[in-house]
Amino acid sequence: MNQMTRKDFLNNCSLLGTAALVSPAAFASGIPWEKRGASFVPLNRKVKVGLIGCGSVSGVYLPHLAACPYAEVVSLCDIKPERAQKAAQRFEGAVWYPHIDEMLAGVPFDLLVNTTDMQEHGRLNKIAIAAGKHVWCEKPLATTYREGYKLLEMAKAKGVRIWGAPAVVNSPQFAFMAKQVNEGNLGRIAAAHGHYGHEGPNWSAFFYEKNGGSLPDLGVYNIATLTGLFGPATSVVAMTNVVTPTRQVDDKGLIQVVVEDNAQVLFEHHSGVLSHIQCGFNYFDPYGHLGTGQERPSISVYGSKGNMHMVGYDWRPSGVDMATTDNPETQRFVPDAGGYVWEEGASVICEYLSTGRAPLINAEHSLHVLEIIEAANESQRTGRRIQLNSTFSWPIVR
Ligand SMILES: NC(=O)c1ccc[n+]([C@@H]2O[C@H](COP(=O)([O-])OP(=O)(O)OC[C@H]3O[C@@H](n4cnc5c(N)ncnc54)[C@H](O)[C@@H]3O)[C@@H](O)[C@H]2O)c1
């Protein structure tokens, strides 16, 4: 029998479609629920929201939800109850709780918005799904791909939905770049790069504890963007390490950093594109965490007939610089956010639950990103290239 080369294998895969590569442990189709014509009946009213985890990110989420015409925040919960109590003051009639069990037994709601520590996401999402709640979760959806996959299966069985941050595929800059890729305007795409880093959060220890790290907190954005642009990945190689072994944080004082705070990840997409991302909690940036005024790109794409660069961070882009063989002078496109903000995910899901308008974000994509993060850690541990199983419906933007 002739030996099949890797190139033949990839060519065959693209002919067969990505579904052919999915293992039995992964999704049957990779097609998000919203696009399977599943029998979801829109609520046709405001979605009642319960938010759990009233810390830093909730301070950005809650104003967006308060302004969302499809959302009504009715329930707030935090194991630091004074935080939940304070957050509840913003919403007339909202009730606050110190524990998820009391929250679920209390005032009824449709959607749990989970903005707790990364290590708590999977456990709390499972409890909420078991109680028949839809879930929007900050990244990551769960601690492991397997845990996330089980959540998705459980949600299907319960007739509810789950989605996870980030919302980077919603930006008009992402849409512009995806269109260039889909239309072949850059020729054959060869390579792409993404980076995101800052000096690390100083308010909570969980970022540096087991199952934390810069990959699920920061790298997750670039991985979602690059898989969003070029489709699912097949394999991962990575190196990670710890640059700052101890940290001073507000909630626990001086702590040991036990997970990576510096990561380099290389992955191959089904299409043959090679992508690379780097992230970390040791990146000095004169433009600060928000990157305001930053003119340099954080995402770069190189093809045989052109290149393009997303200006600013992919969660807060401010344009796309592009040059092609037809127009070799670099030109800036989509300088405007068009209303997109990174914290809009939960509100977009409220719009879907209320009206049935399908979101671009889907749980299968979030889980694929989670599998890449897990594979990166395994690659560092074993020194091996790690094969991936999961997939998702692509292209995201047509
Ligand atoms: N802070 C940001 O700017 C930012 C931005 C984007 C995403 N995120 C993500 O949001 C999540 C939360 O980050 P953060 O910065 O807000 O952290 P944080 O420490 O400020 O807030 C987390 C809150 O969750 C609460 N909590 C933890 N376990 C709980 C439980 N079992 N039940 C109820 N409440 C619980 C904590 O008491 C705390 O108030 C993380 O996944 C992070 O990656 C944060």
The ligand as a MOL file (V3000), in Angstrom:
LIG
                    3D

  0  0  0     0  0            999 V3000
M  V30 BEGIN CTAB
M  V30 COUNTS 44 48 0 0 0
M  V30 BEGIN ATOM
M  V30 1 N -11.0330 41.4690 35.1330 0
M  V30 2 C -11.0360 41.5940 33.8340 0
M  V30 3 O -10.7020 42.6490 33.2780 0
M  V30 4 C -11.4680 40.4420 32.9740 0
M  V30 5 C -11.6690 40.6810 31.6180 0
M  V30 6 C -12.1380 39.6490 30.8150 0
M  V30 7 C -12.3820 38.4250 31.3890 0
M  V30 8 N -12.1590 38.1830 32.7040 0 CHG=1
M  V30 9 C -12.4630 36.8500 33.2600 0
M  V30 10 O -13.5270 36.9830 34.2040 0
M  V30 11 C -13.4140 35.9950 35.2300 0
M  V30 12 C -13.3870 36.6950 36.5900 0
M  V30 13 O -12.2670 37.5430 36.6280 0
M  V30 14 P -12.2160 38.8110 37.5710 0
M  V30 15 O -11.0260 39.5780 37.1560 0
M  V30 16 O -13.5390 39.4730 37.5820 0 CHG=-1
M  V30 17 O -11.9200 38.1010 38.9730 0
M  V30 18 P -12.3060 38.6630 40.4260 0
M  V30 19 O -11.4900 37.8970 41.3980 0
M  V30 20 O -12.2290 40.1430 40.4440 0
M  V30 21 O -13.8460 38.2600 40.5670 0
M  V30 22 C -14.2760 36.9300 40.7080 0
M  V30 23 C -15.4280 36.9280 41.7140 0
M  V30 24 O -16.0080 35.6230 41.7380 0
M  V30 25 C -16.3310 35.3380 43.0960 0
M  V30 26 N -16.4490 33.8770 43.2260 0
M  V30 27 C -15.4630 32.9520 43.1690 0
M  V30 28 N -15.9670 31.7100 43.3560 0
M  V30 29 C -17.3050 31.8670 43.5300 0
M  V30 30 C -18.3670 30.9630 43.7720 0
M  V30 31 N -18.1550 29.6320 43.8650 0
M  V30 32 N -19.6080 31.4570 43.9080 0
M  V30 33 C -19.8460 32.7920 43.8300 0
M  V30 34 N -18.8840 33.7010 43.6080 0
M  V30 35 C -17.6150 33.2400 43.4500 0
M  V30 36 C -15.1970 35.9370 43.9040 0
M  V30 37 O -15.5380 36.1060 45.2450 0
M  V30 38 C -14.9820 37.2440 43.1510 0
M  V30 39 O -15.7640 38.2890 43.6740 0
M  V30 40 C -12.1620 35.2030 34.8980 0
M  V30 41 O -12.5170 34.0800 34.1520 0
M  V30 42 C -11.3410 36.1570 34.0350 0
M  V30 43 O -10.4710 35.4640 33.1700 0
M  V30 44 C -11.7140 39.1860 33.5310 0
M  V30 END ATOM
M  V30 BEGIN BOND
M  V30 1 1 1 2
M  V30 2 2 2 3
M  V30 3 1 2 4
M  V30 4 1 4 5
M  V30 5 2 4 44
M  V30 6 2 5 6
M  V30 7 1 6 7
M  V30 8 2 7 8
M  V30 9 1 8 9
M  V30 10 1 8 44
M  V30 11 1 9 10
M  V30 12 1 9 42
M  V30 13 1 10 11
M  V30 14 1 11 12
M  V30 15 1 11 40
M  V30 16 1 12 13
M  V30 17 1 13 14
M  V30 18 2 14 15
M  V30 19 1 14 16
M  V30 20 1 14 17
M  V30 21 1 17 18
M  V30 22 2 18 19
M  V30 23 1 18 20
M  V30 24 1 18 21
M  V30 25 1 21 22
M  V30 26 1 22 23
M  V30 27 1 23 24
M  V30 28 1 23 38
M  V30 29 1 24 25
M  V30 30 1 25 26
M  V30 31 1 25 36
M  V30 32 1 26 27
M  V30 33 1 26 35
M  V30 34 2 27 28
M  V30 35 1 28 29
M  V30 36 1 29 30
M  V30 37 2 29 35
M  V30 38 1 30 31
M  V30 39 2 30 32
M  V30 40 1 32 33
M  V30 41 2 33 34
M  V30 42 1 34 35
M  V30 43 1 36 37
M  V30 44 1 36 38
M  V30 45 1 38 39
M  V30 46 1 40 41
M  V30 47 1 40 42
M  V30 48 1 42 43
M  V30 END BOND
M  V30 END CTAB
M  END
